[in-house]
Amino acid sequence: MFNIQPVSQDWLQRALEYHHTLTKPPGSLGYLEVLGCRLAAIQQTLHPRLGKGAVVVCAADHGVAAEGVSAYPPEVTAQMVLNFQAGGAAINQIARAAEAEVWVVDVGVKAPQPLSPGGPGHRVRQGSGNIQREPAMRQAEALEAIQVGAEAARAAVAKGANILAAGDMGIGNTTAAAALTAALLGLSAEAVTGRGTGVDDARYGHKLEVVRAALARAQARLGELSKADPLAVLAELGGLEIAAIAGVFLAGAEAGLPLVTDGFPVTAGALLACRIEPRVQGYLFAGHRSVEPGHTRQLEALGLRPILELDLRLGEGTGAVLSFPLLRAAAAVMAGMATFSQAGVSQTGKP
């Protein structure tokens, strides 16, 4: 489906060795050095550069919202898509500060008319099924949603983006993300289900029951979920925007770009992309760690260390885009910093 090349381990080793020749004690820039070396390996140069960024915000409604798992009504999804397009949301302000363009894709909002006309992608259907009681979508729809996200990513790359993030919007999507994550990783509902938009204790307990029921229903159809076809698991338990997010990461990796994850639903999409094509993992950076407990489990499974720890839980791609300046700084250190020999500085402590 996607032609993704592995990130070169030879280039990674070259970058690590080169970093030790720069005018600083080895390791003194901490994790920034690791980020810079990974960027160098992805771009296959010892002088990586990150310019224009983009965040593809994928939006869809969820039938499971009818179970009362969110503090907000389903109508908010469509309202927030219009807010993104008007430039009034948090992601718009953060993207402006971080030199990134916001792309909004209505892949499955429940509204009379598509909310992203004229842009990349299209609406696959009006919302997913209620995963407690039925599959989220057909497998053909899951594949179509993946392609919608891929199309949007390619459009962003064609306009010059060389660092790419995904964002999400969909009332009820932390419930779908919890079910999908539990299924893919073989975990319990309790291990991955959080409070999402900030539900109270009673609604949180109900949300846990909904996730458990969804997992039991899917398991009865597919058997052991962690070993099932990831597309089948997606169709049973996921969301249209989570599928599109997987497509963003798959197409971004195919283009050879550094890819930045956001919070829980977006990282569910990244996890799914890696199950479809494991080579995606080498291109991923974790923009932040959210307060959702399942997010930590996702990052552990992907082997990702979060760049930021800000207790965020908004989504939209906010945490991912906030990390763009730090990733640019990591690249700039490698691209512009003098070596000991170039600067005429005596090198000590060489490993």
C-alpha positions as CSV (number, residue, x, y, z in Angstrom):
1,M,0.0,0.0,0.0
2,F,2.8,2.4,0.9
3,N,6.5,2.3,-0.2
4,I,8.3,3.2,3.0
5,Q,12.1,3.0,3.2
6,P,13.7,2.1,6.6
7,V,15.6,4.9,8.3
8,S,19.3,4.3,7.8
9,Q,21.1,3.0,10.8
10,D,24.4,3.8,9.1
11,W,23.4,7.5,8.9
12,L,22.3,7.4,12.5
13,Q,25.7,6.1,13.6
14,R,27.5,8.7,11.5
15,A,25.4,11.4,13.1
16,L,26.2,10.2,16.6
17,E,29.9,10.2,15.9
18,Y,29.7,13.7,14.3
19,H,27.9,15.1,17.3
20,H,30.9,14.2,19.4
21,T,33.1,16.4,17.3
22,L,31.0,19.6,18.0
23,T,32.2,22.3,20.4
24,K,30.6,21.0,23.6
25,P,31.1,18.2,26.0
26,P,29.7,15.0,24.6
27,G,26.1,14.5,25.7
28,S,25.8,18.0,27.2
29,L,22.8,18.9,25.2
30,G,21.0,15.7,26.4
31,Y,18.0,14.5,24.5
32,L,18.4,17.4,22.0
33,E,21.4,15.5,20.6
34,V,19.4,12.3,20.2
35,L,16.7,14.3,18.3
36,G,19.3,15.9,16.0
37,C,20.9,12.6,15.2
38,R,17.6,11.0,14.3
39,L,16.7,14.0,12.1
40,A,20.1,13.6,10.4
41,A,19.4,9.9,9.8
42,I,16.0,10.6,8.3
43,Q,17.3,13.3,6.0
44,Q,20.6,11.5,5.4
45,T,22.8,14.5,6.0
46,L,25.0,15.7,8.9
47,H,23.4,19.1,8.4
48,P,19.7,18.5,8.8
49,R,17.3,21.4,8.4
50,L,13.6,21.8,9.3
51,G,11.6,24.5,7.6
52,K,7.9,24.8,7.1
53,G,5.7,22.5,9.2
54,A,2.2,21.3,8.8
55,V,-0.4,19.7,11.0
56,V,-3.3,17.7,9.4
57,V,-6.3,17.8,11.8
58,C,-8.6,14.9,11.1
59,A,-12.2,15.2,12.3
60,A,-15.0,12.6,12.6
61,D,-17.9,11.8,14.9
62,H,-18.3,8.6,16.9
63,G,-21.5,6.6,17.4
64,V,-20.2,5.7,20.9
65,A,-20.8,9.3,22.0
66,A,-24.5,8.3,22.3
67,E,-23.5,6.2,25.3
68,G,-22.6,9.4,27.3
69,V,-18.9,8.8,27.5
70,S,-17.9,12.5,27.0
71,A,-18.5,15.7,28.9
72,Y,-19.5,17.4,25.6
73,P,-22.3,16.7,23.1
74,P,-21.5,15.3,19.7
75,E,-22.5,18.6,18.0
76,V,-19.2,20.1,19.2
77,T,-17.2,18.1,16.6
78,A,-18.7,20.1,13.7
79,Q,-18.6,23.3,15.6
80,M,-14.9,22.9,16.3
81,V,-14.1,22.1,12.6
82,L,-15.6,25.4,11.7
83,N,-13.6,27.0,14.4
84,F,-10.4,25.5,13.0
85,Q,-11.3,26.8,9.6
86,A,-11.9,30.3,11.0
87,G,-8.6,30.3,12.8
88,G,-10.1,30.5,16.3
89,A,-8.9,27.3,17.9
90,A,-5.8,26.6,20.1
91,I,-4.1,24.8,17.3
92,N,-4.4,27.8,15.0
93,Q,-2.6,30.0,17.5
94,I,0.1,27.4,18.3
95,A,0.7,26.6,14.6
96,R,1.1,30.3,13.8
97,A,3.7,30.7,16.6
98,A,5.5,27.5,15.4
99,E,5.5,28.3,11.7
100,A,3.2,25.5,10.7
101,E,0.2,25.4,8.4
102,V,-3.1,23.8,9.6
103,W,-4.9,21.5,7.3
104,V,-8.4,20.4,8.3
105,V,-10.0,17.2,7.0
106,D,-13.6,16.2,7.5
107,V,-13.3,12.5,7.1
108,G,-16.5,11.6,9.0
109,V,-18.3,14.5,10.7
110,K,-22.0,14.0,11.2
111,A,-23.3,17.1,9.5
112,P,-25.5,17.7,6.4
113,Q,-22.7,19.0,4.2
114,P,-18.9,18.1,4.2
115,L,-17.0,20.7,6.2
116,S,-13.8,20.7,4.3
117,P,-14.9,21.3,0.7
118,G,-12.2,22.1,-1.8
119,G,-9.4,20.8,0.4
120,P,-7.7,17.4,0.3
121,G,-9.6,14.4,1.3
122,H,-13.3,13.8,1.7
123,R,-15.9,12.5,4.1
124,V,-16.2,8.7,4.1
125,R,-19.4,8.5,6.0
126,Q,-21.3,10.5,8.7
127,G,-19.7,9.2,11.9
128,S,-18.7,5.7,12.9
129,G,-20.9,3.0,14.4
130,N,-21.4,2.7,18.1
131,I,-18.5,0.4,19.0
132,Q,-20.2,-0.9,22.1
133,R,-23.0,-2.4,20.0
134,E,-21.6,-2.7,16.4
135,P,-18.5,-2.3,14.3
136,A,-17.2,1.2,13.8
137,M,-17.1,0.8,10.0
138,R,-16.6,-1.6,7.2
139,Q,-13.0,-2.6,6.3
140,A,-13.4,-0.9,2.9
141,E,-14.4,2.3,4.7
142,A,-11.3,2.0,7.0
143,L,-9.1,1.7,4.0
144,E,-10.8,4.7,2.4
145,A,-10.3,6.8,5.5
146,I,-6.6,5.9,5.6
147,Q,-6.3,7.1,2.0
148,V,-8.1,10.3,2.9
149,G,-5.4,11.1,5.5
150,A,-2.6,10.0,3.1
151,E,-4.0,12.4,0.5
152,A,-4.0,15.3,2.9
153,A,-0.4,14.6,4.0
154,R,0.7,14.5,0.4
155,A,-1.0,17.8,-0.3
156,A,0.9,19.4,2.7
157,V,4.2,18.0,1.5
158,A,3.5,19.3,-2.0
159,K,3.1,22.8,-0.5
160,G,6.6,22.5,1.1
161,A,6.1,21.0,4.5
162,N,9.2,19.1,5.6
163,I,8.0,18.2,9.2
164,L,4.5,16.8,9.6
165,A,2.1,16.3,12.6
166,A,-1.4,15.0,12.9
167,G,-4.2,16.4,15.0
168,D,-7.6,15.0,16.0
169,M,-11.2,16.2,16.6
170,G,-14.1,14.0,17.4
171,I,-16.3,13.8,20.5
172,G,-16.0,10.3,21.9
173,N,-12.7,9.6,20.3
174,T,-10.8,8.8,23.5
175,T,-13.2,5.9,24.0
176,A,-12.4,4.6,20.6
177,A,-8.7,5.2,21.1
178,A,-8.8,3.3,24.4
179,A,-10.6,0.3,22.8
180,L,-8.2,0.3,19.8
181,T,-5.1,0.6,22.0
182,A,-6.2,-2.1,24.4
183,A,-6.9,-4.4,21.4
184,L,-3.6,-3.7,19.6
185,L,-1.5,-4.0,22.7
186,G,-3.4,-6.8,24.5
187,L,-4.2,-4.6,27.5
188,S,-7.2,-4.2,29.8
189,A,-9.7,-1.4,29.5
190,E,-8.5,-0.1,32.9
191,A,-4.9,0.2,31.7
192,V,-5.7,2.6,28.9
193,T,-8.9,4.4,29.6
194,G,-8.7,7.9,31.0
195,R,-11.1,10.8,31.6
196,G,-10.9,12.3,28.1
197,T,-12.6,15.7,28.2
198,G,-12.7,15.6,32.0
199,V,-15.6,13.4,32.9
200,D,-16.6,12.9,36.6
201,D,-16.2,9.6,38.5
202,A,-19.6,8.3,37.6
203,R,-19.2,8.9,33.9
204,Y,-15.6,7.6,34.0
205,G,-16.9,4.3,35.5
206,H,-19.5,4.1,32.7
207,K,-16.8,4.8,30.1
208,L,-14.8,1.9,31.4
209,E,-17.9,-0.4,31.0
210,V,-18.4,0.8,27.4
211,V,-14.7,0.1,26.5
212,R,-14.9,-3.4,28.1
213,A,-18.1,-4.1,26.2
214,A,-16.6,-3.0,22.9
215,L,-13.6,-5.2,23.5
216,A,-15.7,-8.2,24.3
217,R,-17.9,-7.7,21.3
218,A,-14.9,-7.4,19.0
219,Q,-13.1,-10.3,20.5
220,A,-16.2,-12.5,19.9
221,R,-15.9,-11.6,16.2
222,L,-12.1,-11.6,15.7
223,G,-10.6,-13.8,18.4
224,E,-7.4,-12.7,20.2
225,L,-7.4,-9.0,19.2
226,S,-3.7,-8.3,19.6
227,K,-3.0,-11.0,16.9
228,A,-5.8,-10.0,14.6
229,D,-5.4,-8.1,11.3
230,P,-4.9,-4.5,12.4
231,L,-7.4,-3.3,9.7
232,A,-10.0,-5.6,11.0
233,V,-9.4,-4.3,14.6
234,L,-9.6,-0.7,13.2
235,A,-12.9,-1.5,11.5
236,E,-14.4,-3.0,14.7
237,L,-13.1,-0.5,17.3
238,G,-11.6,2.6,15.8
239,G,-12.7,5.9,14.4
240,L,-12.7,7.4,10.9
241,E,-10.3,10.2,12.0
242,I,-8.0,7.7,13.7
243,A,-7.8,5.8,10.4
244,A,-7.1,9.0,8.6
245,I,-4.3,9.9,11.1
246,A,-2.7,6.5,10.3
247,G,-2.8,7.5,6.7
248,V,-1.1,10.8,7.5
249,F,1.8,9.0,9.1
250,L,2.0,6.3,6.4
251,A,2.2,8.9,3.6
252,G,4.5,11.1,5.6
253,A,6.9,8.2,6.2
254,E,6.7,7.3,2.5
255,A,7.8,10.9,1.8
256,G,10.7,10.5,4.2
257,L,9.6,13.2,6.6
258,P,10.0,13.5,10.4
259,L,6.5,12.8,11.9
260,V,5.3,14.1,15.2
261,T,2.6,12.5,17.3
262,D,0.2,14.4,19.5
263,G,-1.9,12.9,22.3
264,F,-3.9,9.8,22.9
265,P,-6.1,9.5,19.7
266,V,-3.3,10.7,17.4
267,T,-0.9,8.2,18.9
268,A,-3.5,5.5,18.4
269,G,-3.3,6.3,14.8
270,A,0.5,6.2,14.8
271,L,0.3,2.8,16.6
272,L,-2.1,1.6,13.9
273,A,0.2,2.9,11.1
274,C,3.2,1.0,12.6
275,R,1.1,-2.2,12.8
276,I,0.3,-1.8,9.1
277,E,3.9,-0.9,8.1
278,P,6.5,-1.2,10.9
279,R,9.0,1.0,9.1
280,V,6.9,4.1,10.0
281,Q,8.2,3.8,13.6
282,G,11.7,5.1,12.6
283,Y,10.2,8.4,11.4
284,L,8.1,9.1,14.6
285,F,8.8,11.7,17.3
286,A,6.6,12.1,20.3
287,G,5.6,15.7,20.6
288,H,4.5,15.3,24.2
289,R,2.9,13.0,26.8
290,S,-0.7,13.7,27.7
291,V,-2.3,13.0,31.0
292,E,-4.3,10.1,29.5
293,P,-2.9,6.8,31.0
294,G,-3.2,5.0,27.7
295,H,-0.9,7.5,26.1
296,T,2.1,6.3,28.2
297,R,1.4,2.7,27.2
298,Q,1.3,3.7,23.5
299,L,4.6,5.6,23.8
300,E,6.2,2.6,25.5
301,A,5.0,0.3,22.8
302,L,6.4,2.6,20.1
303,G,9.7,3.2,22.0
304,L,9.2,6.9,22.0
305,R,10.3,9.5,24.6
306,P,8.1,12.6,24.8
307,I,9.8,15.9,23.9
308,L,7.4,17.9,26.2
309,E,5.6,17.1,29.5
310,L,3.0,19.9,29.9
311,D,0.0,18.0,31.2
312,L,-1.9,18.6,28.0
313,R,-5.2,16.9,27.1
314,L,-6.7,19.0,24.4
315,G,-5.7,17.2,21.2
316,E,-6.0,19.1,17.9
317,G,-2.3,18.5,17.3
318,T,-1.4,21.1,19.9
319,G,1.3,19.2,21.7
320,A,2.9,18.0,18.5
321,V,3.2,21.4,17.0
322,L,4.5,22.9,20.2
323,S,7.5,20.6,19.8
324,F,8.4,21.9,16.3
325,P,10.7,24.7,17.6
326,L,12.7,22.2,19.7
327,L,13.1,19.9,16.7
328,R,14.2,22.8,14.6
329,A,16.7,23.7,17.3
330,A,18.0,20.1,17.4
331,A,18.5,20.2,13.6
332,A,20.1,23.7,13.8
333,V,22.7,22.6,16.3
334,M,23.9,19.9,14.0
335,A,23.7,22.1,10.9
336,G,25.4,25.2,12.2
337,M,27.6,24.3,15.2
338,A,31.3,24.3,14.6
339,T,33.5,21.3,15.2
340,F,36.5,21.4,17.5
341,S,38.8,21.5,14.5
342,Q,36.9,24.2,12.7
343,A,36.8,26.4,15.7
344,G,40.4,25.8,16.8
345,V,39.2,24.7,20.2
346,S,41.1,22.1,22.2
347,Q,39.1,18.9,22.5
348,T,39.1,17.1,25.8
349,G,36.9,14.3,27.2
350,K,36.7,12.7,23.7
351,P,34.9,9.3,24.1
